[in-house]
Amino acid sequence: MTGFTVFRLDAGELARTAPRLADLLLDAVDGGASVGFLAPLDRADAESWWHAHVPAVAEGGRAIWAARDGERVVGTVSVGFTAYPNGRHRAEIAKLLVHREARGRGLGRDLLTAAERGAAERGATLLVLDTETGSPAEGLYRSAGWTAAGIIPGFAADPAGTLRPTTLFYKQLVAESRLATAPAVR
């Protein structure tokens, strides 16, 4: 990864970085990425979306990494952790975004690797994510060892409002979960 610095944001850094993350989100939506928003996305709404995650980062329910090229934020990825007792072994990868001008240099893979490592350090043994079927991101996940679990037709609208299929993926970080090795209950 030449020229990029990937780092985890604490709650304060997330609040300070929200305007630059908003620029990244706007670039993704303007570029047609299906990341949960319709075009045109208002800048204030994009910034507010990032600020809304500050409490979850502070409480440990979400981890967010950003990538810089100098002072410019050119990528991000998030991991969401569940509070449900039966799901503490899993986490969800979300909002893997790479600025259109920074694509094709391995940054997406570096961000994904950082998120996977961060989730594993928190004890996650199973990761899940979803992405638009046929998107460049789908190829990244497949090449990074993720397994497609299935496709849901018309699951999410792209930025233009057209319903698109979504592929659900998972990745096991260890061969067996802690629950699988627990004694059977009779």
Number of C-alpha atoms within 10 A of each C-alpha: 10 8 10 20 17 19 14 18 20 17 21 13 11 22 19 13 17 22 19 18 26 23 17 22 28 23 19 21 20 16 13 15 22 23 20 11 21 18 14 11 16 13 14 10 12 19 20 15 15 18 19 12 18 22 14 14 20 15 10 16 15 22 24 26 21 25 25 15 14 10 9 13 23 27 28 28 22 25 25 20 22 16 10 8 7 9 12 15 20 23 26 20 23 19 19 22 25 24 19 14 9 14 13 10 13 14 24 23 18 17 24 22 14 20 26 22 14 18 26 18 10 15 15 22 21 22 23 20 18 23 25 24 18 12 13 11 18 20 12 15 21 12 11 13 12 19 16 17 12 12 16 14 13 13 14 19 18 21 21 15 12 11 14 18 17 22 21 19 21 20 19 16 17 11 9 11 15 11 10 9 8 8 7 7 4 3
